[in-house]
Amino acid sequence: MRHFLAQLAKSKRGATAIEYGLIVALVAIVCMTAINSMATRTTDMWDYVQTNVVPEEG
């Protein structure tokens, strides 16, 4: 396994694969952050609706 990783690190294809892997990791982090932010805002909105909407009596 070490031999394979050493060859991968030396070759240009290995460097390209590592670069693409880093880009994919960065995109995944950005997506998770955006989804988390959206989830927080959505939860806040529904909490506001729950506390301010009063059902009609009758």
Secondary structure, 3 states (H helix, E strand, C coil): CHHHHHHHHHCHHHHHHHHHHHHHHHHHHHHHHHHHHHHHHHHHHHHHHHHHCCCCCC
